[in-house]
Amino acid sequence: MHLSSNRELIALGVANIVGGVFMAIPAFGGYGRSKVNASTGGKTPMSSILLSLITILCILFVLPWFYYIPRGVLSAMISVVAYSLIEEAPHDLHFFWQIRGWMELSLIFVVFASTVFYSLTVGIACGIGFSLLRVIHHATRPRIQILGRERGTADTFENAEADPERFELIEGCLIVKIPEPLTFANTGELKARLDKLMNYGTSNAHPALPRVRRDHHNKNIIFDVHGVTSLDGAGVQVLKDILQGYRDRHSRVFFCRVAGGSSGVVWRLLRSSGIVELVGGDGHFVGSVREALRLSEVEDVIEGEGIGGGENRGREGRREGYRDEPDQ
């Protein structure tokens, strides 16, 4: 039976809020109770309703008789439940050992040692704390990629670092893929990793190494932001600072595959923050990497003709000046 954990949590929260007004006992979803329920054959939510009715009847009529139950019986009941909770542990330990999941094994050992040698509260706190640290560590590392074109194709772009022999970097272009939302959690390292891509062509290079990529390799910077499904204020601010630095270096910036298109939230934030105007207007936002490359080639040609035309006009003017000088 498919259950939604989010709906269950909302139901428990509403029940506790309403029940708290009438001094009710807090309701919660316990793993131990679920194991007992499963071991007794419960398969539908009706089993929880029957359990609640039995609990109410026991509290109203049978609770005084529970005082005379021997502690040995209570201990046996707790032991059975505890055994059912840890009977899956050997299989899980063997699985993590087999896949070399040292981080999971370390977390299990820390929680177990804290619970046995200190207290249950300390064990729970250590488990929650270390799990949050892992989530934060994972979230603060942006997984950006430098894309290359598959040899022999025109519109197949993948991570160039995964197979350098198969994918080639585009001359004069740096194609960066950001496959995740940009928030305050992962934008702190974004600028440093982008600088590595611009200087070395890889995000794994040590920053103390001499620079490999020159400025002409980063003349056009293309961002594939299809994976950026959301942005927050910190992410927009850091991204704008990065793009401003690129514009100060006279690099062109293009965006392709903006999530949601012109009606999406990401586009609205890019426009309201001034990023759209900063990179050159709506024309620098296209639907694919191939279109961005074609647009960069067109602007390279236009810029080359403008520089060449200016130089020719300058040379012609100088020649005319030289011819007119004797007459003066």
C-alpha positions in Angstrom: 0.0 0.0 0.0 1.5 3.3 -1.1 1.6 5.9 1.7 2.7 9.5 1.7 5.1 10.3 4.5 4.4 14.0 4.1 0.7 13.6 4.5 1.3 11.4 7.6 3.4 14.1 9.2 0.8 16.8 8.4 -1.9 14.6 9.9 0.2 14.0 13.1 0.9 17.7 13.4 -2.7 18.7 13.0 -3.8 16.0 15.5 -1.3 17.2 18.1 -2.3 20.8 17.7 -6.0 20.1 18.0 -5.4 17.5 20.8 -3.2 19.9 22.7 -6.2 22.2 23.2 -8.0 19.4 25.0 -5.0 18.1 27.0 -4.8 14.9 24.8 -1.8 12.6 24.8 0.6 13.5 21.9 0.3 11.2 18.9 3.4 10.0 17.1 4.5 7.4 14.6 6.8 5.0 16.3 9.0 2.6 14.4 8.6 0.1 17.2 4.9 0.2 17.1 5.0 -0.2 13.3 7.1 -3.3 13.7 4.7 -4.8 16.3 1.7 -3.9 14.1 3.4 -5.6 11.1 4.2 -8.7 13.2 0.6 -9.1 14.3 -0.7 -9.0 10.7 -1.8 -5.4 10.3 -1.9 -4.4 6.6 -4.3 -1.4 6.4 -4.8 1.9 8.3 -7.7 0.2 10.0 -5.3 -1.7 12.2 -4.1 1.7 13.6 -7.7 2.7 14.3 -8.4 -0.6 16.2 -5.2 -0.1 18.1 -6.2 3.4 19.1 -9.6 2.1 20.3 -8.0 -0.7 22.3 -5.6 1.8 23.9 -8.5 4.1 24.9 -10.4 1.2 26.5 -7.3 0.1 28.4 -6.7 3.6 29.7 -10.3 4.0 30.8 -10.9 0.6 32.3 -7.9 -1.6 32.5 -5.1 0.8 33.4 -5.2 0.1 37.2 -4.7 -3.6 36.6 -1.5 -3.0 34.7 0.2 -2.2 38.0 0.3 -5.8 38.9 2.0 -7.1 35.7 5.4 -8.4 36.7 8.4 -6.5 35.4 9.7 -9.6 33.9 6.8 -9.8 31.5 7.2 -6.1 30.6 10.9 -6.7 30.0 10.2 -9.7 27.8 7.8 -7.6 25.7 10.4 -4.8 25.3 13.0 -7.4 24.4 10.9 -8.9 21.7 10.3 -5.4 20.2 13.9 -4.5 20.5 15.0 -7.7 18.7 12.6 -7.0 15.9 14.2 -3.6 15.5 17.7 -4.9 15.2 17.1 -8.1 13.3 17.8 -6.2 10.0 21.1 -4.8 11.3 23.4 -7.7 10.3 22.1 -7.6 6.7 22.5 -3.8 6.5 26.0 -3.9 8.0 27.1 -6.6 5.5 25.6 -4.5 2.7 27.4 -1.3 3.6 30.7 -3.3 4.1 30.2 -4.8 0.7 29.8 -1.5 -1.1 32.5 0.1 1.1 30.0 2.6 2.6 32.5 3.8 5.3 30.5 6.9 6.0 27.3 5.0 6.8 29.3 2.4 8.9 31.0 5.2 10.8 27.6 6.9 11.5 26.1 3.6 12.8 29.1 3.0 15.1 29.0 6.5 16.5 25.2 6.3 17.2 25.6 2.8 18.7 28.5 3.8 21.0 26.8 7.0 22.1 23.6 5.2 23.0 25.4 2.3 24.9 28.0 4.3 26.8 26.1 7.6 27.4 22.3 7.7 26.9 19.6 7.3 24.3 19.2 11.1 24.1 22.9 11.5 23.2 22.7 8.8 20.6 19.7 10.3 18.9 21.3 13.8 19.0 24.5 12.4 17.4 22.6 10.6 14.7 20.6 13.7 13.8 23.6 16.0 14.0 25.9 13.9 11.8 23.1 13.3 9.3 22.5 17.0 9.0 26.2 17.6 8.6 26.3 15.1 5.7 23.4 16.8 4.0 25.0 20.3 4.4 28.3 19.0 3.1 26.5 17.5 0.1 24.5 20.6 -0.5 27.4 23.1 -0.3 29.3 21.6 -3.2 28.0 22.7 -6.5 28.2 19.9 -9.1 29.0 22.0 -12.1 30.4 20.5 -15.2 32.4 21.6 -18.2 30.7 20.4 -21.4 32.4 19.2 -24.5 31.0 18.2 -27.9 31.1 14.6 -28.9 33.5 14.1 -31.8 31.6 13.7 -35.1 28.4 15.2 -33.9 27.0 18.7 -34.0 24.6 18.9 -31.0 25.7 16.3 -28.5 27.3 17.9 -25.4 28.2 16.0 -22.3 30.7 16.2 -19.4 34.1 16.6 -21.0 35.9 15.5 -17.9 34.2 12.1 -17.9 35.8 11.0 -21.2 38.3 13.5 -22.7 39.0 11.3 -25.7 35.4 11.2 -26.7 34.4 14.8 -26.1 36.3 17.9 -27.4 36.3 21.4 -26.0 35.1 24.2 -28.2 37.8 26.7 -29.2 37.2 30.1 -27.7 34.2 28.9 -25.6 33.7 27.7 -22.1 30.4 25.7 -21.8 29.3 25.2 -18.2 26.4 23.1 -17.0 24.8 23.8 -13.6 22.6 20.7 -12.9 21.0 21.9 -9.6 19.2 24.8 -8.0 21.3 27.7 -6.8 20.7 28.6 -3.1 22.7 30.1 -0.3 23.9 26.6 0.6 25.9 25.9 -2.6 26.7 29.3 -4.1 29.6 29.9 -1.7 31.9 27.6 -3.7 30.3 28.4 -7.1 32.7 31.3 -7.9 35.8 29.3 -6.9 34.8 26.3 -9.0 34.0 28.5 -12.0 37.4 30.2 -11.7 39.0 26.7 -11.8 37.2 25.9 -15.0 38.2 29.2 -16.6 41.9 28.9 -15.5 42.5 25.1 -15.9 39.6 23.6 -17.8 38.7 21.3 -15.0 37.3 21.6 -11.5 39.8 19.1 -10.0 42.9 21.2 -10.5 44.8 22.6 -7.5 44.5 26.4 -7.3 48.3 26.8 -6.7 49.1 25.4 -10.2 50.0 27.8 -13.0 47.1 28.8 -15.3 46.6 26.7 -18.3 43.7 28.3 -20.2 44.2 31.8 -21.6 41.7 34.6 -21.9 41.0 33.9 -25.6 39.7 30.4 -24.6 37.1 32.1 -22.4 35.9 34.7 -24.9 32.4 33.1 -24.9 30.9 31.6 -21.7 27.8 29.5 -22.2 25.7 28.4 -19.2 23.4 25.4 -19.5 21.0 26.1 -16.6 18.3 23.5 -17.4 18.9 22.0 -14.0 18.5 25.3 -12.1 14.9 24.9 -11.3 14.9 27.4 -8.5 16.9 30.4 -7.2 17.0 32.3 -4.0 18.2 35.8 -3.2 21.8 34.7 -2.2 22.1 32.6 -5.4 21.0 35.5 -7.6 23.4 37.9 -5.9 26.4 35.7 -6.2 25.6 34.8 -9.8 25.3 38.5 -10.7 28.7 39.2 -9.2 30.2 36.4 -11.2 28.7 37.6 -14.4 29.7 41.2 -13.7 33.3 39.9 -13.4 33.0 38.2 -16.8 31.7 41.3 -18.4 34.5 43.3 -17.0 36.9 40.9 -18.7 35.1 41.5 -22.0 33.7 38.0 -22.1 30.3 37.3 -23.7 27.9 35.4 -21.6 25.0 33.2 -23.0 22.3 31.2 -21.2 20.5 28.3 -22.7 17.6 26.1 -21.6 16.3 28.3 -18.7 13.9 26.2 -16.6 10.3 27.3 -17.1 11.1 29.5 -20.1 10.1 33.2 -20.1 7.1 32.5 -17.8 9.1 30.7 -15.1 10.2 31.9 -11.7 13.9 31.6 -12.6 13.5 33.9 -15.6 11.6 36.4 -13.5 14.4 36.5 -11.0 17.1 36.9 -13.7 15.2 39.8 -15.2 14.3 41.6 -12.0 17.9 41.3 -10.7 19.3 42.9 -13.9 21.2 39.8 -15.1 19.3 39.7 -18.4 20.5 43.2 -19.2 23.9 42.6 -17.9 24.7 39.7 -20.3 23.3 41.5 -23.3 19.5 41.2 -23.3 17.0 38.6 -24.3 19.0 37.7 -27.3 21.6 36.0 -25.2 19.1 33.5 -23.8 18.5 30.6 -26.3 17.0 27.1 -26.3 20.1 24.9 -26.7 23.9 24.9 -26.5 24.1 24.6 -30.2 22.2 27.8 -30.7 24.4 29.6 -28.2 27.5 28.4 -30.1 26.0 29.7 -33.4 25.2 33.0 -31.8 28.7 33.4 -30.4 30.1 32.7 -33.9 27.9 35.3 -35.4 29.0 37.9 -32.8 32.7 36.9 -33.3 32.3 37.6 -37.0 30.5 40.9 -36.4 33.1 42.0 -33.9 35.9 41.0 -36.3 34.4 42.9 -39.2 34.0 45.9 -36.9 37.6 45.9 -35.8 38.8 45.2 -39.4 36.7 47.9 -40.9 37.9 50.4 -38.3 41.5 49.5 -39.0 41.0 49.9 -42.8 39.3 53.2 -42.4 42.2 54.4 -40.1 44.8 53.3 -42.6 42.9 55.0 -45.5 42.6 58.2 -43.4 46.3 58.1 -42.7 47.1 57.6 -46.4 44.9 60.5 -47.4 46.6 62.7 -44.7 50.0 61.8 -46.0 48.9 62.8 -49.6 47.4 66.1 -48.4 50.3 67.1 -46.3 52.6 68.4 -49.1 49.8 70.6 -50.4 49.4 72.1 -47.0 
